[in-house]
């Protein structure tokens, strides 16, 4: 038979892993009598664990949440996983301080051998360019949104504009709400190897997106950023007339989503009768909340598919890009593949390859191909060829722009 201390830890582990246990089931798992189980449950209650007795033919026990968190049981793998998660979470400005304090508290109670292992673990969470000039989401707002989503209560909130930082900002960087892919150039000189080949659609800074919002107009070329990597936009702005942007929004909140260190609320907008994706940093909830609602089925089959679709300029039903095209590049496939993102590269010879990409617009697709800085041939897509012609004309006009004359001293 196990020692009392070991048996108590084993019993606690079972209670944490399962909602309800019968006394007979616990006795069988611990290889003790039902009487011993009852005594051990009483000992855990004395230590501060709220263990309720479940009525029924067989009786049973349930570990309930208490007003104060008692000591918890973690195995070695769980402790290391918690440490990694907390180190990573410290890069999120909205919870950075709390994550750092939680990690310090966890480290204090670790056994020496685990503490040494965790101290050797150095995780550097690289902050994406998206988060640098973006205010973090308020943890209190995140908790309130989580509550109304769980309770299925309608929500009213003010959707306020974000401040646009100017101090210390690279003048070439995109403003809030703009999409900005990595700067173009030869594959060996791309600004960010991990960046997607095609940039998401530019976003409206003051409006959340509807399902079915059209892709940006033909010829709307994404603005290159003066920094490494793409900036995260909000999905495209809606077409047609808008309601008063100053009026409170009334929504049925469905999902909280984090993407590239930004928080978003996926909700059904009651006044616009459509899905919207809201930046949590701009949400200011109002009280009281509204009546309960029946959740709606989200397009795309999952939240991840819906969000991916919206940020690619689609209606949410498919995660594919709206525009597709292929070219033959005068570059070896081995030089193109590391920078093709979600594209497809096919080797055609020692110095030629076929590249298939997708983007939110035909102009954006042409720009994505052009950044490889090589001779190319368009394969079977008149609209892609027309987009190249439009970009070429614009580039030619830009190249012939006269330089401003120097000012004359008075």
Backbone torsions as a table, in degrees:
resi	resn	phi	psi	omega
1	UNK	NA	143.9	179.3
2	UNK	-67.5	154.9	171.9
3	UNK	-65.7	158.3	-175.8
4	UNK	-58.2	-45.0	-177.9
5	UNK	-63.0	-44.8	179.2
6	UNK	-64.5	-38.4	-179.4
7	UNK	-67.3	-37.7	178.2
8	UNK	-64.0	-41.3	177.9
9	UNK	-64.9	-40.0	178.2
10	UNK	-65.0	-40.6	178.1
11	UNK	-64.7	-43.1	179.2
12	UNK	-62.6	-40.7	178.7
13	UNK	-61.6	-40.5	178.6
14	UNK	-66.2	-42.0	-179.3
15	UNK	-66.3	-32.8	179.2
16	UNK	-73.9	-27.2	-174.4
17	UNK	-89.0	-13.8	-174.0
18	UNK	-141.2	140.7	-174.2
19	UNK	-69.1	-53.1	-177.9
20	UNK	-122.4	136.4	175.0
21	UNK	-128.7	135.6	170.7
22	UNK	-78.6	154.2	179.0
23	UNK	-60.9	-39.8	179.8
24	UNK	-65.0	-39.7	-179.9
25	UNK	-65.2	-41.0	178.2
26	UNK	-65.7	-40.7	179.1
27	UNK	-62.2	-39.8	-179.9
28	UNK	-68.2	-41.9	-179.3
29	UNK	-67.1	-33.9	-178.1
30	UNK	-92.7	-7.0	-179.3
31	UNK	59.7	47.4	177.0
32	UNK	-135.9	-180.0	178.4
33	UNK	-86.8	163.3	177.6
34	UNK	-62.9	-33.0	178.4
35	UNK	-63.5	-41.2	177.5
36	UNK	-63.9	-38.2	177.2
37	UNK	-60.5	-43.7	-179.6
38	UNK	-62.3	-41.6	179.2
39	UNK	-64.8	-42.0	-179.2
40	UNK	-67.1	-35.3	176.5
41	UNK	-63.3	-41.6	177.9
42	UNK	-62.3	-38.4	178.7
43	UNK	-64.2	-41.6	178.8
44	UNK	-65.1	-36.9	176.7
45	UNK	-62.6	-37.5	178.2
46	UNK	-66.1	-26.3	179.0
47	UNK	-83.3	-3.3	175.9
48	UNK	110.2	0.2	179.1
49	UNK	-83.2	130.0	179.6
50	UNK	-88.2	99.7	-179.2
51	UNK	-112.1	114.4	-178.0
52	UNK	-89.7	149.8	175.6
53	UNK	-91.3	126.8	-178.9
54	UNK	-94.1	125.0	179.7
55	UNK	-78.9	151.9	179.3
56	UNK	154.2	176.5	-177.8
57	UNK	-56.9	-42.6	-177.3
58	UNK	-96.6	-12.7	-175.5
59	UNK	69.2	173.0	178.9
60	UNK	173.5	-174.4	-174.6
61	UNK	-138.6	150.9	178.7
62	UNK	-141.8	131.5	176.3
63	UNK	-85.8	117.9	-178.3
64	UNK	-103.2	160.0	176.2
65	UNK	-72.6	138.3	-178.5
66	UNK	-106.7	169.7	178.2
67	UNK	-66.3	-31.3	176.4
68	UNK	-123.2	143.0	-177.2
69	UNK	-79.4	115.7	178.2
70	UNK	-78.6	174.6	177.4
71	UNK	-56.9	139.8	179.6
72	UNK	-111.7	157.2	-177.4
73	UNK	-104.6	121.3	176.0
74	UNK	-128.1	140.9	172.2
75	UNK	-84.7	176.7	-174.0
76	UNK	-59.8	-43.2	-179.2
77	UNK	-63.4	-38.2	179.3
78	UNK	-67.4	-37.8	179.3
79	UNK	-63.7	-46.0	179.3
80	UNK	-63.7	-40.9	178.9
81	UNK	-62.1	-41.4	177.4
82	UNK	-62.2	-42.4	-179.2
83	UNK	-63.7	-43.2	178.7
84	UNK	-63.4	-44.2	-179.1
85	UNK	-62.7	-40.8	-178.4
86	UNK	-71.3	-37.4	176.6
87	UNK	-64.0	-39.8	179.5
88	UNK	-69.0	-41.8	-179.1
89	UNK	-63.8	-23.4	-178.4
90	UNK	-64.5	-15.4	177.0
91	UNK	-79.3	-14.5	178.9
92	UNK	-86.7	113.4	-174.0
93	UNK	-59.5	-26.9	-176.6
94	UNK	-70.7	-23.1	-178.7
95	UNK	-131.5	13.8	-172.3
96	UNK	-59.0	-48.7	-176.6
97	UNK	-65.3	-44.9	179.6
98	UNK	-64.4	-37.8	179.1
99	UNK	-65.4	-40.9	179.1
100	UNK	-65.3	-40.9	179.0
101	UNK	-67.7	-38.7	179.0
102	UNK	-64.7	-39.4	178.8
103	UNK	-65.2	-40.1	178.2
104	UNK	-64.2	-40.3	177.5
105	UNK	-64.5	-43.8	179.8
106	UNK	-62.5	-41.2	-178.7
107	UNK	-63.5	-34.8	-178.0
108	UNK	-63.4	-31.3	-175.9
109	UNK	-100.5	4.4	178.5
110	UNK	-73.4	147.2	169.2
111	UNK	-62.2	150.6	-176.4
112	UNK	-53.1	-39.3	-177.3
113	UNK	-66.1	-39.0	178.7
114	UNK	-72.6	-35.3	-180.0
115	UNK	-62.9	-40.7	178.1
116	UNK	-63.2	-41.7	-179.5
117	UNK	-64.4	-43.9	-179.2
118	UNK	-67.6	-36.1	178.4
119	UNK	-65.3	-29.7	177.2
120	UNK	-73.9	-20.0	-177.8
121	UNK	-82.5	114.0	179.2
122	UNK	-116.0	111.3	-179.6
123	UNK	-111.5	121.4	177.0
124	UNK	-105.4	108.2	178.0
125	UNK	-87.0	109.2	-176.6
126	UNK	-77.8	122.9	179.4
127	UNK	-73.0	124.8	-180.0
128	UNK	-70.8	156.8	177.6
129	UNK	-55.6	-27.7	-179.4
130	UNK	-54.3	-40.4	-169.6
131	UNK	-87.7	-9.1	-171.5
132	UNK	-66.8	-44.4	-176.9
133	UNK	-105.6	18.2	-175.2
134	UNK	-114.1	126.4	178.4
135	UNK	-65.1	143.3	-179.2
136	UNK	-73.0	158.7	175.0
137	UNK	-71.7	142.2	178.4
138	UNK	-72.6	123.4	179.6
139	UNK	-56.3	-31.8	178.8
140	UNK	-67.6	-36.0	177.0
141	UNK	-68.5	-40.5	177.9
142	UNK	-59.6	-42.2	179.7
143	UNK	-66.2	-40.7	179.7
144	UNK	-66.4	-40.8	177.5
145	UNK	-65.1	-40.1	176.9
146	UNK	-61.3	-38.7	-178.6
147	UNK	-66.4	-46.4	-176.9
148	UNK	-70.6	-29.6	175.6
149	UNK	-66.3	-44.9	179.6
150	UNK	-65.6	-39.6	-178.7
151	UNK	-81.6	-10.2	-178.4
152	UNK	57.9	49.4	179.4
153	UNK	-107.9	139.1	175.5
154	UNK	-63.9	150.4	-173.3
155	UNK	-129.1	138.3	171.3
156	UNK	-112.4	138.2	177.7
157	UNK	-156.3	156.9	171.5
158	UNK	-88.8	138.1	-179.7
159	UNK	-111.3	97.3	-169.6
160	UNK	-94.3	149.5	176.0
161	UNK	-70.9	151.3	177.5
162	UNK	-88.4	146.8	175.4
163	UNK	-67.4	142.3	177.3
164	UNK	-97.3	110.3	-178.2
165	UNK	-69.2	146.0	179.3
166	UNK	-126.2	-33.5	-175.8
167	UNK	-65.9	126.9	175.5
168	UNK	72.4	12.9	-175.7
169	UNK	-89.2	138.7	175.0
170	UNK	-65.5	123.3	-177.3
171	UNK	-62.0	-18.4	179.9
172	UNK	-88.5	-5.3	-176.5
173	UNK	-77.1	154.0	-179.2
174	UNK	-73.1	151.0	177.2
175	UNK	-81.9	171.3	-178.3
176	UNK	-59.2	129.8	178.6
177	UNK	94.8	-7.0	178.5
178	UNK	-94.1	150.9	170.5
179	UNK	-90.6	140.8	179.3
180	UNK	-144.4	103.2	177.3
181	UNK	-73.6	166.9	175.7
182	UNK	-60.7	149.2	-178.2
183	UNK	-60.4	148.5	-177.1
184	UNK	-75.6	-177.6	-179.9
185	UNK	140.8	-176.6	179.6
186	UNK	-65.2	152.7	-178.9
187	UNK	-53.6	-33.1	-179.1
188	UNK	-74.4	-9.4	-176.7
189	UNK	-122.3	18.2	179.1
190	UNK	-62.5	147.1	-174.0
191	UNK	-67.5	-31.7	-174.2
192	UNK	-146.9	108.8	-175.3
193	UNK	-61.8	-28.9	-177.2
194	UNK	-88.0	-3.0	-174.3
195	UNK	-75.4	150.3	178.6
196	UNK	-67.8	150.3	-179.2
197	UNK	-66.4	-39.2	-178.0
198	UNK	-108.9	135.2	-179.0
199	UNK	-84.4	148.0	174.3
200	UNK	-66.0	166.5	-177.8
201	UNK	-66.6	145.9	173.4
202	UNK	-59.9	149.6	-176.0
203	UNK	-114.3	156.1	171.2
204	UNK	-81.8	135.6	-173.8
205	UNK	-77.6	-14.8	-171.9
206	UNK	-118.6	5.4	-174.7
207	UNK	-140.4	135.8	173.8
208	UNK	-78.7	162.0	-169.5
209	UNK	-93.1	148.8	174.1
210	UNK	-95.8	160.8	167.5
211	UNK	-67.1	137.6	178.0
212	UNK	87.0	7.9	176.7
213	UNK	-64.2	134.9	-176.9
214	UNK	-70.1	154.6	173.2
215	UNK	-65.5	157.9	179.1
216	UNK	-56.1	155.4	-175.4
217	UNK	-61.2	155.3	176.6
218	UNK	-54.7	136.7	177.7
219	UNK	88.0	-0.4	177.6
220	UNK	-80.7	93.0	-174.6
221	UNK	-82.1	134.8	178.6
222	UNK	-63.7	147.9	-176.7
223	UNK	-85.9	121.6	178.8
224	UNK	-64.0	146.1	-179.3
225	UNK	-95.6	154.4	175.2
226	UNK	-93.6	29.1	-179.0
227	UNK	-143.3	168.3	-179.2
228	UNK	-81.2	133.5	174.6
229	UNK	88.2	159.3	-178.8
230	UNK	-81.0	150.5	173.3
231	UNK	-92.4	148.8	-176.5
232	UNK	-86.6	121.6	177.6
233	UNK	-92.2	177.6	162.6
234	UNK	-92.7	151.6	-179.7
235	UNK	-57.3	166.8	-172.7
236	UNK	-56.9	152.0	179.5
237	UNK	-75.6	155.9	-177.4
238	UNK	-72.7	153.7	175.3
239	UNK	-89.5	159.9	175.3
240	UNK	86.7	-174.3	-177.0
241	UNK	-66.9	151.7	-179.7
242	UNK	-113.3	153.6	171.9
243	UNK	-81.3	171.2	-178.9
244	UNK	-59.4	115.0	-178.4
245	UNK	-66.9	-17.1	-179.7
246	UNK	-82.6	-16.0	-177.9
247	UNK	-75.6	149.2	178.7
248	UNK	-61.8	146.6	177.0
249	UNK	-87.3	143.5	175.6
250	UNK	-120.4	117.2	-173.7
251	UNK	-136.5	162.4	167.5
252	UNK	-105.9	103.3	-174.8
253	UNK	-74.1	134.3	-177.0
254	UNK	-117.9	-43.7	-173.1
255	UNK	-145.6	143.3	167.1
256	UNK	-100.8	133.1	-175.4
257	UNK	-131.2	137.5	171.7
258	UNK	-112.8	133.2	-177.9
259	UNK	-145.9	119.5	179.7
260	UNK	50.7	48.3	176.1
261	UNK	64.7	22.8	170.5
262	UNK	-124.0	146.7	-180.0
263	UNK	-102.9	139.6	179.8
264	UNK	-132.2	149.3	173.1
265	UNK	-110.3	123.7	173.8
266	UNK	-95.0	121.0	-173.2
267	UNK	-147.8	155.8	173.6
268	UNK	-91.3	117.9	-178.8
269	UNK	-81.7	117.5	-175.0
270	UNK	-69.7	-34.8	-178.6
271	UNK	-78.4	-28.9	-178.6
272	UNK	-100.9	-6.3	178.0
273	UNK	51.1	49.8	-177.1
274	UNK	-161.1	164.0	176.2
275	UNK	-76.1	146.2	174.4
276	UNK	-136.0	154.4	173.5
277	UNK	-119.2	113.8	-174.0
278	UNK	-107.2	140.0	171.2
279	UNK	-74.0	124.1	-178.0
280	UNK	-64.7	-32.6	-179.3
281	UNK	-63.0	-17.4	-179.4
282	UNK	-100.3	-4.3	-174.7
283	UNK	-87.5	130.8	173.7
284	UNK	-124.2	96.5	-174.1
285	UNK	-62.2	146.8	173.7
286	UNK	-108.4	157.1	176.4
287	UNK	-122.3	152.7	-3.3
288	UNK	-80.4	168.4	174.9
289	UNK	-77.6	169.2	-174.6
290	UNK	-91.6	-166.4	-178.1
291	UNK	-71.0	167.5	177.0
292	UNK	-72.9	155.5	-178.8
293	UNK	-137.8	162.6	175.9
294	UNK	-92.6	123.2	-177.7
295	UNK	-57.4	146.1	177.4
296	UNK	-97.9	157.5	177.5
297	UNK	-81.7	127.2	-177.9
298	UNK	-82.2	140.0	177.5
299	UNK	-64.7	152.3	176.6
300	UNK	92.7	-14.2	176.6
301	UNK	88.8	-18.9	178.4
302	UNK	-156.5	159.8	179.5
303	UNK	-64.3	-41.0	-179.1
304	UNK	-62.1	-44.0	-179.6
305	UNK	-65.5	-39.3	179.9
306	UNK	-64.0	-47.6	-178.8
307	UNK	-63.8	-43.6	178.6
308	UNK	-59.9	-42.1	179.5
309	UNK	-63.2	-45.3	-177.7
310	UNK	-64.0	-39.7	-179.5
311	UNK	-76.6	-7.6	173.6
312	UNK	-101.8	8.1	174.8
313	UNK	85.9	12.7	179.3
314	UNK	-97.0	-179.6	-176.2
315	UNK	-86.4	0.1	179.9
316	UNK	102.4	-13.2	-176.5
317	UNK	-84.5	-19.0	179.3
318	UNK	-141.2	143.9	180.0
319	UNK	-90.4	7.1	-178.8
320	UNK	-79.1	161.5	175.8
321	UNK	-74.6	146.3	178.5
322	UNK	-67.0	-30.9	-176.2
323	UNK	-121.6	135.2	-179.7
324	UNK	-129.8	148.8	177.3
325	UNK	-161.0	164.2	178.9
326	UNK	-133.6	145.4	174.1
327	UNK	-138.1	159.5	169.0
328	UNK	-102.0	116.5	-178.9
329	UNK	-95.3	141.4	174.6
330	UNK	-85.9	60.2	177.9
331	UNK	-144.8	149.8	175.0
332	UNK	-64.7	145.3	-179.8
333	UNK	-59.3	-34.7	-178.4
334	UNK	-64.3	-26.7	179.0
335	UNK	-84.7	-23.5	-177.6
336	UNK	-88.5	-39.7	-172.2
337	UNK	-54.2	-42.5	-177.7
338	UNK	-63.4	-16.2	-175.7
339	UNK	-118.0	15.5	-176.0
340	UNK	-87.4	-5.0	178.8
341	UNK	57.3	-125.1	179.2
342	UNK	-91.7	14.7	177.7
343	UNK	-79.1	175.4	-179.7
344	UNK	-118.6	128.3	-179.2
345	UNK	-114.5	129.8	178.6
346	UNK	-124.1	124.7	-179.8
347	UNK	-73.5	131.3	178.4
348	UNK	-115.0	-8.0	-178.0
349	UNK	168.5	-177.9	-177.4
350	UNK	-65.2	-24.7	-177.5
351	UNK	-132.6	22.4	179.7
352	UNK	-141.0	147.2	175.9
353	UNK	-152.7	157.1	174.7
354	UNK	-99.8	132.2	-178.9
355	UNK	-124.1	124.0	176.6
356	UNK	-111.8	127.1	-178.2
357	UNK	-134.1	166.6	172.2
358	UNK	-129.4	158.1	178.6
359	UNK	-157.6	175.1	-177.3
360	UNK	-80.5	-16.1	177.5
361	UNK	-152.4	163.8	179.3
362	UNK	-67.8	-37.3	176.8
363	UNK	-65.7	-40.8	176.6
364	UNK	-62.9	-36.6	178.8
365	UNK	-67.2	-43.4	177.7
366	UNK	-61.1	-41.5	178.8
367	UNK	-64.5	-35.8	178.9
368	UNK	-64.5	-40.3	176.8
369	UNK	-69.0	-39.9	-174.7
370	UNK	-64.9	-27.2	-176.1
371	UNK	-69.8	-9.5	174.6
372	UNK	-76.4	-10.0	171.2
373	UNK	54.2	53.7	179.7
374	UNK	-148.0	159.4	174.2
375	UNK	-63.7	144.8	-177.4
376	UNK	-153.3	161.3	176.6
377	UNK	-127.6	131.4	178.3
378	UNK	-77.5	136.9	-179.5
379	UNK	-107.3	110.5	167.3
380	UNK	54.8	35.4	178.8
381	UNK	-138.6	93.8	178.6
382	UNK	-58.2	-34.8	-177.9
383	UNK	-70.0	-36.4	175.6
384	UNK	-67.6	-40.5	177.6
385	UNK	-62.2	-40.1	178.6
386	UNK	-65.5	-36.9	178.5
387	UNK	-65.5	-38.7	175.4
388	UNK	-61.7	-41.2	179.4
389	UNK	-62.8	-40.3	178.7
390	UNK	-64.0	-44.4	179.1
391	UNK	-64.5	-39.4	-179.8
392	UNK	-62.8	-42.1	179.0
393	UNK	-64.1	-41.3	179.2
394	UNK	-66.6	-41.4	179.5
395	UNK	-64.0	-37.7	179.1
396	UNK	-64.8	-42.4	178.5
397	UNK	-65.8	-38.3	179.4
398	UNK	-65.9	-37.7	-179.9
399	UNK	-67.0	-26.7	-178.4
400	UNK	-95.9	8.5	178.5
401	UNK	-64.9	123.3	-178.8
402	UNK	-68.3	144.4	177.4
403	UNK	-73.0	143.8	179.0
404	UNK	-64.3	141.2	178.5
405	UNK	-72.4	140.7	178.7
406	UNK	-64.5	144.0	179.8
407	UNK	-69.7	139.7	179.1
408	UNK	-88.8	135.1	175.9
409	UNK	-68.9	136.8	179.2
410	UNK	-70.6	NA	NA
